[in-house]
Amino acid sequence: MPSKACVTTQATFINDTLKPALEKAKEGLIELFFVDAAHFVQAGLVGRVWAKVRRWVKTGSGRQRFNVLGALNYASKKMETVTNDSYITAVQVIQLLDDLAAKYIGKPIVVVMDNARYQRSATVKARASELDIQIMYLPTYSPNLNLIERVWKFVKANVLNAVYIETFPDYCAKILNFIEAIELDHADKMATLVTDKFQLFDKCKIIENSI
């Protein structure tokens, strides 16, 4: 868990801000998106397999990275993406907002984001205002409240877990193809992942001592 996470702040945010938005999304009153970037490095992703003998898997050099800025639609479970192999900046966030505004015309749009500097930039806020998109910033140190984080973990487990993909174009294509059809090909799993149940850390046993 994040060492600076505040359980009280998170609980207040869930009850006063997040859950009302989730209910509106369920009723079709708004289009609610959870936004975050994932950075897929073409290197080995350690996984577990059952085998009688030790299994060795080739790995890439780790020099190339496929960045995916995603927006998870809470109601439909569909993912909207902006990708590159350099960096995610305010430019890509604005591009994503533009894409959402163009695809979801006629309904209020709300996006949930963390506090990354490029997402809180003046240019992003100004463009969101121009597009009439509401940005809902999460409390600091609250990845557990961003539902798209669960999806990124699911993508890595199903596409990259103990798998060697030889070329970078193939690596990018496998990830993107999985994401683009995730709400159809994995509807049952997405229904259990993307829910209104959030983990808090108020009942966790925290180990205070450090080595």
trRosetta pair geometry for C-beta under 8 A, 3 or more apart (Angstrom, degrees):
i j d omega theta_ij theta_ji phi_ij phi_ji
1 5 5.9 -88 165 25 100 141
1 144 7.7 -13 -128 -38 86 134
1 201 4.7 75 -131 -102 158 150
1 204 6.5 136 -24 78 146 164
1 206 7.7 -74 51 -104 129 99
2 5 4.2 108 74 -39 100 102
2 141 3.9 -172 129 -171 152 105
2 142 7.5 -91 29 -61 146 30
2 143 7.0 128 -37 13 122 98
3 141 7.8 -91 57 -151 46 147
4 140 7.1 -33 115 121 116 108
4 141 4.7 -180 83 -46 87 165
5 10 6.8 11 179 -38 98 133
5 141 4.4 -138 -79 125 66 114
5 142 6.4 121 -130 -82 100 61
5 144 7.7 41 -134 16 151 120
5 201 6.2 82 96 26 136 138
6 9 3.9 52 96 16 118 114
6 10 6.4 164 89 -15 62 85
6 139 6.7 -104 54 162 100 140
6 140 8.0 54 11 67 104 84
6 141 7.5 99 1 69 70 116
7 10 5.7 -59 -148 39 31 112
7 11 6.1 30 157 -21 67 107
7 200 5.4 87 -144 -178 95 110
7 201 5.7 -125 -85 62 109 77
7 202 4.5 121 -167 -71 153 89
8 11 5.9 -55 -146 35 28 110
8 12 6.4 27 156 -17 63 107
9 12 5.9 -57 -150 37 30 111
9 13 6.3 30 153 -20 65 108
9 139 4.7 138 134 -137 115 153
10 13 5.7 -57 -148 36 30 112
10 14 6.4 33 154 -22 66 104
10 139 5.6 -125 -82 46 62 146
10 142 5.6 164 -104 -118 106 121
10 144 7.6 20 -149 74 147 111
10 145 6.2 -158 -149 -54 102 130
10 198 7.9 -150 164 134 111 135
10 200 5.9 162 102 -117 131 99
11 14 5.7 -51 -149 32 31 113
11 15 6.4 18 159 -9 65 110
11 200 6.2 27 -71 -107 91 150
11 202 7.7 24 -54 -41 129 135
12 15 6.1 -63 -145 43 28 103
12 16 5.6 -4 171 7 68 120
13 16 6.6 -67 -124 51 19 91
13 17 5.1 -39 -164 39 61 120
13 18 5.9 54 141 -17 77 108
13 138 7.1 86 165 -152 156 58
13 139 5.2 -135 -34 -28 154 111
13 142 7.5 -12 63 -137 156 169
13 145 7.0 6 102 -140 129 163
14 17 7.5 -26 -61 54 5 76
14 18 4.9 -44 -130 48 43 125
14 19 5.9 55 163 -30 66 100
14 145 6.9 -133 -77 -124 93 118
14 198 5.8 -142 -112 45 135 147
15 18 7.8 29 0 45 18 86
15 19 6.0 -6 -127 17 29 130
16 20 7.5 -23 165 -4 29 119
17 20 6.8 -81 -164 36 16 104
17 21 6.7 6 157 -12 59 115
17 136 6.5 159 166 -159 119 122
18 21 5.8 -66 -156 38 32 110
18 22 6.3 32 152 -22 69 107
18 112 7.5 53 -118 -111 95 140
18 136 7.7 139 -91 152 68 143
18 145 6.8 -113 -87 -170 160 115
18 198 7.8 37 112 -34 154 151
19 22 5.4 -49 -143 34 37 115
19 23 6.4 39 157 -20 66 101
19 196 6.6 80 -120 -167 81 120
20 23 5.8 -53 -150 34 33 112
20 24 6.6 33 153 -18 64 104
21 24 5.7 -53 -150 36 34 112
21 25 6.4 36 151 -20 65 105
21 30 6.9 -63 -157 69 76 146
21 32 5.6 127 157 -113 101 136
21 110 5.8 -123 -150 109 124 159
21 112 7.7 138 113 -63 156 114
21 136 6.7 -46 -69 -55 165 169
22 25 5.6 -55 -150 35 32 113
22 26 6.5 35 152 -21 65 103
22 32 6.8 -144 -97 99 44 173
22 74 6.5 -124 -125 167 74 155
22 196 4.9 116 162 -107 159 115
23 26 5.6 -50 -149 33 34 113
23 27 6.4 24 155 -11 65 108
24 27 5.8 -62 -148 44 31 106
24 29 4.2 -81 -168 65 86 117
24 30 4.7 36 129 15 117 109
24 32 7.2 118 83 -47 93 123
25 28 7.7 45 -179 -70 31 23
25 29 7.4 -87 -67 51 24 73
25 30 5.6 -59 -80 74 66 86
25 31 7.2 76 -125 -137 91 18
25 32 3.8 -63 -83 10 136 125
25 74 4.8 30 148 79 159 126
25 75 5.0 -151 163 -51 95 103
25 110 7.9 -108 -69 51 106 118
26 75 6.6 173 -94 -105 37 98
28 75 7.2 100 -88 -135 60 162
28 107 7.9 -92 172 -127 68 141
29 107 7.8 155 156 -157 28 105
29 108 7.3 -3 143 42 70 113
30 107 6.4 150 -137 162 33 103
30 108 4.6 -48 -117 83 89 99
30 109 7.0 150 -172 -100 87 18
30 110 5.3 22 164 2 137 111
31 73 6.6 -45 -169 -134 91 101
31 75 7.4 -95 -130 21 58 122
31 100 7.6 177 113 -175 134 106
31 104 4.7 -45 0 -174 173 152
31 107 5.1 101 -20 103 100 126
31 108 7.1 -178 23 90 73 47
31 109 4.9 -23 68 -109 104 71
31 110 7.2 166 82 26 52 66
32 73 7.3 109 75 -156 54 54
32 74 4.3 -14 89 18 106 127
32 75 6.9 104 41 -20 91 91
32 110 5.1 -14 -110 70 70 103
32 111 8.0 161 -160 -88 47 30
32 112 7.2 30 -178 -17 90 106
33 71 4.2 -1 -175 -178 134 100
33 72 6.2 142 -157 65 68 43
33 73 5.8 -34 -96 -89 80 51
33 74 7.1 -143 -87 -17 26 82
33 80 7.4 -37 -131 33 138 115
33 100 6.6 -83 -20 -122 160 143
33 109 7.1 4 3 -171 113 92
33 110 7.1 173 26 91 70 53
33 111 4.7 -21 71 -112 104 74
33 112 6.8 -166 96 21 50 74
34 71 7.3 152 70 -157 37 51
34 72 4.5 -17 56 56 92 106
34 74 6.6 91 -17 -67 98 90
34 111 7.8 151 -96 -162 16 62
34 112 4.8 -23 -111 64 64 112
34 146 5.5 145 -173 -166 115 71
34 147 4.5 172 -10 50 171 89
34 148 4.3 -173 112 -25 108 98
35 69 7.4 11 -170 177 93 86
35 70 7.0 -179 -141 94 53 51
35 71 4.9 -13 -95 -102 85 76
35 72 7.7 -164 -71 18 37 71
35 93 7.8 81 166 -134 142 92
35 96 7.0 122 -135 130 125 149
35 111 5.1 21 -17 -176 128 109
35 112 6.5 168 18 74 78 52
35 113 4.8 -23 68 -89 112 85
35 119 7.5 156 109 -130 125 135
35 148 6.8 55 -101 0 4 156
36 69 7.8 -152 114 -148 24 59
36 70 6.4 -12 64 59 62 88
36 113 7.4 158 -72 -135 63 63
36 114 6.5 51 -103 0 98 110
36 146 5.6 88 -48 159 135 142
36 148 4.7 176 27 86 111 128
36 149 6.3 12 53 -64 169 71
36 152 7.2 -81 97 -34 123 134
37 67 6.2 -5 -173 -172 114 95
37 68 6.7 159 -155 85 63 45
37 69 4.6 -30 -97 -98 90 69
37 70 7.3 146 -103 13 35 70
37 88 4.4 -116 -121 9 159 177
37 92 7.9 69 -95 105 126 138
37 116 7.8 12 18 -28 114 172
38 67 7.5 164 85 -153 48 49
38 68 5.0 -7 57 61 92 98
38 70 6.7 13 3 0 102 117
38 152 4.4 175 -90 -128 134 124
38 155 7.3 81 139 65 174 142
39 65 5.5 -4 -177 -176 93 121
39 66 7.7 153 -161 77 45 44
39 67 5.3 -13 -109 -104 73 77
39 68 8.0 -169 -78 25 31 67
39 88 7.7 -121 -76 -4 98 119
40 65 6.7 150 77 -161 46 64
40 66 4.5 -20 65 63 104 95
40 67 7.6 -169 24 -77 72 28
40 68 6.9 33 -6 -1 109 107
40 156 7.6 -172 -112 -95 99 91
40 160 7.1 -163 -151 -63 112 153
40 171 7.5 -177 128 157 122 105
40 175 5.7 -139 6 -103 175 161
41 62 5.4 24 162 -145 116 74
41 64 7.5 143 -154 87 57 44
41 65 5.0 -28 -98 -103 67 87
42 60 4.0 -39 141 89 89 162
42 61 7.3 26 99 48 97 63
42 62 6.6 -162 79 -94 58 29
42 63 7.6 -36 63 51 102 52
42 64 4.7 7 24 72 126 94
42 65 7.2 -141 -1 -81 79 36
42 66 7.2 78 -47 -10 93 98
42 165 7.3 -97 -142 72 99 102
42 168 5.8 -81 -58 -107 164 81
42 171 5.0 2 -107 -164 113 171
43 59 5.6 31 -172 175 57 110
43 60 5.2 -107 -90 71 40 86
43 61 7.0 -78 -94 91 87 23
43 62 3.4 25 -73 -83 127 90
44 57 6.7 132 -131 96 109 106
44 59 3.3 -47 -54 -112 99 134
44 60 7.4 179 -40 32 58 63
44 164 7.9 -22 -101 -89 78 80
45 156 6.3 -153 -159 -176 155 101
45 160 4.4 64 21 137 152 105
45 161 5.9 -85 108 -102 117 34
45 162 6.9 -98 86 -40 77 37
45 163 7.4 -2 50 35 107 74
46 162 7.0 29 -163 -74 27 81
47 157 7.7 124 -116 -139 120 63
47 161 3.8 87 -86 -177 148 87
47 162 3.5 -100 45 -25 117 103
48 162 7.7 -145 18 -37 18 139
49 55 6.0 -24 70 39 136 146
49 162 6.0 -140 -34 108 115 172
51 54 7.2 120 96 -107 127 13
51 55 5.0 107 8 -30 174 114
55 162 7.8 52 106 -175 124 130
57 162 5.2 176 -34 -171 165 73
57 163 7.1 -76 -167 -87 139 9
57 164 5.5 -175 175 -37 88 104
58 164 4.0 55 70 -115 91 156
59 62 7.8 12 150 -42 108 91
59 164 6.4 -110 -78 -106 34 97
60 63 7.8 -119 148 24 100 72
60 64 7.3 -68 156 42 140 98
60 164 7.5 153 -37 -147 75 77
60 165 7.5 -24 -45 67 122 71
60 168 7.9 103 -140 -78 149 76
60 171 7.4 0 -49 -80 156 150
61 64 7.6 72 65 4 96 83
64 85 6.5 -20 -168 -164 91 121
64 168 4.9 -42 119 -113 163 132
64 171 7.7 119 100 68 123 150
65 85 6.3 142 78 -158 58 68
66 83 6.8 -8 -178 -165 86 113
66 85 5.9 -33 -101 -100 52 82
66 168 7.6 166 -57 -170 107 89
66 171 6.5 -169 -24 120 139 102
66 172 4.7 176 -113 -102 141 86
66 175 6.1 144 107 46 148 153
67 83 6.3 156 86 -154 62 59
67 84 5.4 -11 59 64 110 69
67 85 6.7 170 12 -100 87 25
67 86 7.2 -67 13 57 135 40
67 87 7.0 94 -37 -144 167 14
67 88 5.1 -159 172 -44 138 98
67 92 8.0 -51 123 -130 125 174
68 81 5.4 -34 -163 -151 94 121
68 82 7.8 143 -159 73 47 43
68 83 5.2 -15 -102 -101 66 92
68 175 7.0 -138 -44 140 143 125
68 176 7.4 -177 -101 -90 127 79
68 179 6.9 -171 -166 -60 153 171
69 81 6.6 137 74 -158 54 62
69 82 4.5 -13 60 60 110 93
69 83 7.3 -163 22 -76 71 41
69 88 5.2 138 -65 -131 112 126
69 92 5.0 143 -3 142 155 121
69 93 6.8 -129 -169 -82 152 57
69 96 5.6 -109 121 -57 121 140
70 79 5.3 -30 -158 -163 113 109
70 80 7.0 138 -159 74 58 49
70 81 5.1 -22 -100 -99 71 82
70 148 5.8 171 95 -163 114 137
70 151 7.4 -122 119 94 156 134
70 152 7.7 179 31 -71 143 94
70 179 7.1 -117 -106 -163 130 136
71 79 7.0 141 70 -159 49 56
71 80 4.4 -14 57 60 105 100
71 81 7.5 -161 20 -71 72 39
71 96 5.8 147 -33 179 123 120
71 100 6.2 -65 114 -76 171 123
71 111 6.7 -57 -133 -126 115 110
71 148 7.8 -80 -136 -85 20 146
72 77 7.2 -18 -170 -148 91 42
72 78 7.9 161 -152 84 49 36
72 79 5.7 -23 -98 -101 64 77
72 147 6.1 -126 90 97 145 101
72 148 4.3 -180 -5 -89 129 96
72 151 5.8 168 -91 -5 140 154
72 194 6.8 -154 162 -112 131 134
73 76 4.5 4 108 48 131 95
73 77 6.5 -58 77 0 83 10
73 78 4.7 13 32 54 126 79
73 79 7.5 -142 8 -74 81 29
73 80 7.3 77 -36 -11 98 97
74 77 7.8 3 -177 -71 16 50
74 147 6.9 89 -106 53 89 157
74 194 6.4 -173 -143 171 58 119
76 183 6.1 18 145 -155 78 158
77 182 7.2 -120 147 109 98 92
77 183 4.0 146 99 -117 95 103
77 187 7.2 131 75 -129 154 62
77 190 4.3 88 -163 153 144 137
77 191 7.3 -67 -65 -68 151 56
77 194 5.6 172 -107 40 94 153
78 182 7.9 144 -129 64 38 87
78 183 4.6 -58 -79 -12 57 153
79 151 7.1 163 -83 164 127 155
79 179 5.1 -81 81 174 150 92
79 180 7.0 -108 70 -96 103 33
79 182 5.9 41 -1 38 121 125
79 183 7.2 178 -6 -30 75 102
80 96 6.8 128 119 -154 110 90
80 99 6.0 169 176 117 129 125
80 100 6.2 145 87 -80 167 82
80 103 7.0 -175 -105 42 138 157
81 96 7.9 -51 -167 -112 18 106
81 176 7.1 -155 86 -133 161 89
81 179 6.2 59 -47 127 145 141
81 180 7.5 -87 14 -78 128 79
82 92 4.8 167 116 -168 136 93
82 95 5.1 114 -118 97 149 118
82 96 4.8 -108 -12 -69 128 90
82 99 7.1 -179 -64 -1 103 146
83 172 7.4 120 166 -162 144 112
83 176 6.6 -44 -54 -94 162 122
84 87 7.3 -25 91 45 127 30
84 88 7.4 162 45 -75 108 62
84 92 6.8 -117 2 -92 122 133
85 168 7.7 52 -121 169 146 130
85 172 7.5 -64 -74 -87 111 136
88 92 5.0 -88 -146 55 69 148
88 93 7.6 83 174 -45 93 83
88 118 7.0 165 125 80 77 155
89 92 5.9 107 51 10 55 93
89 93 7.4 -106 113 0 38 94
89 118 5.1 -137 -158 -140 47 145
90 93 5.4 -55 -148 38 40 115
90 94 6.2 42 154 -20 71 103
90 118 4.5 -141 -53 -169 71 87
90 119 7.5 -175 -101 -74 72 29
90 121 4.5 -44 -96 43 138 150
90 123 5.2 85 157 72 141 118
90 124 5.1 -121 -147 -49 98 101
91 94 6.0 -57 -153 36 28 109
91 95 6.5 30 149 -20 63 106
92 95 5.3 -49 -147 35 36 116
92 96 6.4 40 152 -21 65 101
93 96 5.7 -52 -152 33 33 112
93 97 6.5 33 150 -18 64 103
93 118 6.3 163 -12 135 134 97
93 119 5.6 174 -113 -105 156 68
93 121 8.0 139 58 35 144 111
93 124 5.1 -10 108 -114 132 122
94 97 5.6 -51 -148 36 35 112
94 98 6.3 39 152 -21 65 103
94 123 6.6 -51 -64 136 133 101
94 124 6.1 -130 -66 -106 83 66
94 127 4.7 55 -130 59 101 174
95 98 5.6 -53 -150 35 32 114
95 99 6.4 33 151 -20 64 104
96 99 5.6 -52 -149 34 33 112
96 100 6.4 33 153 -19 65 104
97 100 5.7 -53 -148 35 32 111
97 101 6.4 32 154 -19 65 106
97 111 7.3 -89 -102 -20 88 157
97 124 7.4 145 -21 -155 145 77
97 127 5.7 120 85 122 148 114
97 128 5.8 -102 -143 -88 150 73
97 131 5.8 168 156 31 106 160
97 133 5.7 -152 -155 39 106 163
98 101 5.8 -56 -148 36 30 111
98 102 6.3 25 155 -17 65 109
98 127 7.5 -56 -56 173 86 126
98 131 7.1 -142 -95 -86 48 144
99 102 5.8 -60 -148 38 30 109
99 103 6.1 14 160 -10 67 114
100 103 6.1 -65 -140 44 27 101
100 104 5.7 -20 177 23 68 114
100 109 5.7 126 143 -158 119 153
100 111 7.3 128 63 -69 177 121
100 131 8.0 87 80 155 93 148
100 133 6.9 79 94 -108 126 142
101 104 7.1 -71 -122 56 17 79
101 105 7.5 57 167 -83 54 69
101 109 6.8 -118 -88 12 63 158
101 131 4.3 -98 -84 -160 147 124
101 132 7.9 113 -122 51 115 76
101 133 6.4 -97 -73 -52 101 119
102 105 7.2 -16 -168 -53 25 99
104 107 5.8 -65 165 53 98 103
104 109 5.7 114 93 -83 132 116
108 132 7.5 -95 -127 140 70 102
108 134 7.1 18 175 2 104 114
109 131 7.6 -33 55 132 132 108
109 132 7.6 104 37 105 93 73
109 133 4.6 -35 87 -121 110 87
109 134 7.1 173 95 27 55 72
110 133 7.4 165 -94 -171 26 70
110 134 4.6 -20 -111 71 77 106
110 135 7.9 165 -160 -88 60 16
110 136 5.9 30 179 -14 103 117
111 128 7.6 -113 34 -125 124 127
111 133 6.2 23 -2 167 109 115
111 134 7.3 170 24 87 65 54
111 135 5.6 -24 68 -112 95 63
111 136 6.8 -179 87 25 41 78
112 136 4.8 -32 -101 76 67 105
112 137 8.0 151 -156 -97 55 15
112 138 6.4 66 178 -54 93 93
112 145 8.0 -117 169 131 134 94
112 146 6.6 -177 124 -119 112 78
112 147 8.0 68 74 17 141 91
113 116 7.4 -89 168 30 105 93
113 119 4.8 -158 165 172 141 142
113 135 6.1 -26 19 -162 119 100
113 136 7.3 140 20 73 68 53
113 137 5.9 -36 74 -108 83 62
113 138 6.8 -135 97 -2 34 90
114 119 6.8 93 72 56 59 155
114 137 7.4 62 -167 -157 15 74
114 138 5.1 -32 -104 43 56 122
114 142 7.2 -175 -118 65 94 78
114 143 7.0 -3 -90 -89 140 66
114 146 6.1 -47 -53 -59 100 146
115 119 7.1 -155 -154 72 16 113
115 120 6.0 16 -157 -42 63 132
115 137 6.0 68 -82 -170 78 115
115 138 6.9 -114 -30 65 83 79
115 140 5.5 -29 14 -100 151 76
116 119 4.5 76 67 9 91 109
116 120 7.1 174 83 -4 45 90
117 120 6.0 -70 -147 45 31 100
117 121 6.8 59 151 -59 64 86
118 121 5.6 -16 -154 -22 38 120
118 124 7.2 105 155 -38 57 138
119 124 6.0 -138 -160 134 36 174
119 137 7.9 145 123 -110 113 98
120 124 7.1 123 106 60 0 131
120 125 7.4 19 -169 -45 43 110
120 137 7.0 47 -94 -107 101 139
121 124 4.7 95 62 6 84 102
121 125 7.1 -156 95 -2 45 87
122 125 5.8 -59 -147 41 33 110
122 126 6.0 34 155 -22 68 108
123 126 5.7 -52 -143 36 30 112
123 127 6.3 27 158 -17 64 107
124 127 6.0 -57 -147 38 28 107
124 128 6.3 29 155 -19 64 108
124 135 7.6 77 137 -78 103 157
125 128 5.7 -54 -147 36 30 112
125 129 6.4 33 154 -21 63 105
125 135 6.8 -96 -111 23 71 147
126 129 5.7 -55 -153 34 31 113
126 130 6.5 33 150 -20 65 104
127 130 5.5 -50 -149 34 36 114
127 131 6.3 22 156 -8 67 109
128 131 5.9 -65 -146 47 30 102
128 133 4.4 -95 -156 73 80 98
128 134 7.4 116 166 -95 117 8
128 135 5.2 -2 -177 -33 169 110
129 132 7.4 27 -175 -78 32 35
129 133 7.9 -86 -52 48 20 66
138 142 4.6 -144 158 75 117 123
138 145 5.3 158 -141 83 123 124
138 146 6.1 -69 -57 -61 157 96
139 142 4.6 85 71 -28 83 142
139 145 7.3 75 36 21 90 154
142 145 4.4 -5 157 18 110 117
142 146 7.2 119 116 -22 79 88
143 146 5.7 -58 -154 31 48 111
143 149 5.2 102 175 -85 93 161
144 149 7.5 -84 -96 63 25 150
144 198 6.4 107 141 -174 91 91
144 199 5.1 -97 -169 71 127 91
144 200 7.4 149 116 -90 145 35
144 201 7.7 159 0 -36 166 97
145 198 5.7 23 -110 -147 66 138
146 149 4.9 88 89 -17 95 106
147 150 5.9 -42 -171 22 55 112
147 151 7.2 52 139 -16 71 101
147 193 7.6 119 -174 140 93 82
147 194 5.3 76 173 -130 131 78
148 151 5.1 -49 -157 34 52 116
148 152 6.5 56 146 -24 74 96
149 152 5.8 -47 -150 30 36 111
149 153 6.7 36 152 -17 63 103
150 153 5.8 -55 -155 36 33 112
150 154 6.4 34 148 -20 65 107
150 193 4.7 171 135 -175 129 104
150 194 7.0 -178 75 -73 132 61
151 154 5.4 -55 -149 37 36 114
151 155 6.3 40 152 -23 68 102
151 182 7.2 75 -156 154 113 160
151 190 7.6 29 -104 -121 100 89
151 193 6.5 117 -74 137 66 143
151 194 7.2 20 -59 -66 105 104
152 155 5.6 -50 -148 32 33 114
152 156 6.5 31 155 -17 65 104
153 156 6.0 -55 -149 36 31 109
153 157 6.3 30 154 -19 64 109
154 157 5.8 -57 -147 37 30 111
154 158 6.3 10 162 -5 65 114
154 186 7.6 152 159 145 133 158
154 189 6.8 144 -149 145 140 127
154 193 6.2 -38 -49 -101 145 159
155 158 6.3 -73 -146 45 24 98
155 159 5.7 -12 173 10 68 120
155 160 7.8 39 133 4 71 103
155 175 6.7 61 173 -150 120 83
155 178 6.0 133 -139 112 89 130
155 179 6.3 9 -112 -77 133 89
155 182 7.6 -55 -85 -96 95 139
156 159 6.7 -69 -123 50 20 89
156 160 5.0 -47 -155 48 61 116
156 161 6.8 97 143 -55 65 80
157 160 7.8 -9 -38 53 9 74
157 161 5.1 26 -156 -49 42 130
158 161 7.0 35 -45 4 12 114
158 178 6.6 161 101 -157 115 143
158 186 7.9 -78 -82 -83 173 150
159 163 7.2 -109 148 46 43 150
159 174 5.5 147 -161 137 113 104
159 175 5.6 116 147 -97 162 62
159 178 5.1 -114 -73 -13 125 164
160 163 5.7 -132 -152 46 30 108
160 165 7.9 -68 -114 -6 74 120
160 175 7.6 15 -49 -86 108 99
165 170 5.2 -158 178 108 106 105
165 171 4.4 139 104 -87 135 77
165 174 6.1 -127 -111 12 150 147
166 170 6.5 36 57 49 72 143
167 170 4.5 88 65 10 89 105
167 171 6.8 -147 98 -11 46 88
168 171 5.2 -51 -145 33 36 120
168 172 6.4 35 158 -18 67 102
169 172 5.9 -55 -148 37 31 109
169 173 6.1 29 156 -20 65 110
170 173 5.6 -56 -142 38 31 112
170 174 6.3 33 159 -23 66 104
171 174 6.3 -55 -150 31 24 108
171 175 6.8 18 155 -12 59 108
172 175 6.0 -63 -155 38 31 108
172 176 6.1 18 158 -12 69 114
173 176 5.9 -61 -140 44 28 105
173 177 5.8 29 162 -21 67 111
174 177 6.1 -53 -139 37 24 109
174 178 6.5 26 159 -19 59 108
175 178 6.0 -64 -158 34 27 111
175 179 6.4 20 153 -16 65 111
176 179 5.7 -56 -145 38 34 110
176 180 6.0 32 159 -22 69 109
177 180 6.0 -54 -140 35 27 110
177 181 6.7 -5 168 9 61 110
178 181 7.0 -86 -156 50 22 87
178 182 6.3 50 151 -73 64 92
178 185 7.8 -101 -148 67 58 145
179 182 5.5 -26 -149 -27 32 121
181 184 5.2 -64 -173 51 78 107
181 185 4.7 56 130 -10 104 116
182 185 6.4 -61 -120 51 25 94
182 186 5.3 -33 -165 42 65 112
182 190 6.3 118 146 -72 93 132
183 186 7.6 -48 -90 62 11 72
183 187 6.3 48 171 -95 49 74
183 190 5.9 -83 -116 62 56 175
184 187 6.3 -5 -143 -52 19 101
186 189 4.5 -40 174 45 99 115
186 190 5.5 107 111 -27 87 97
187 190 5.8 -60 -144 39 27 110
187 191 6.3 32 157 -26 64 106
188 191 5.8 -55 -154 29 28 113
188 192 7.1 15 154 -8 61 105
189 192 6.0 -63 -156 40 35 103
189 193 6.1 29 152 -18 71 112
190 193 5.5 -57 -137 41 34 109
190 194 5.6 -1 176 10 74 112
191 194 7.1 -56 -117 51 18 85
191 195 7.8 56 164 -68 47 92
192 195 6.9 -24 -168 -36 30 121
200 203 7.7 80 93 10 88 83
201 204 4.6 -44 -161 17 75 128
201 206 7.8 67 163 -69 114 107
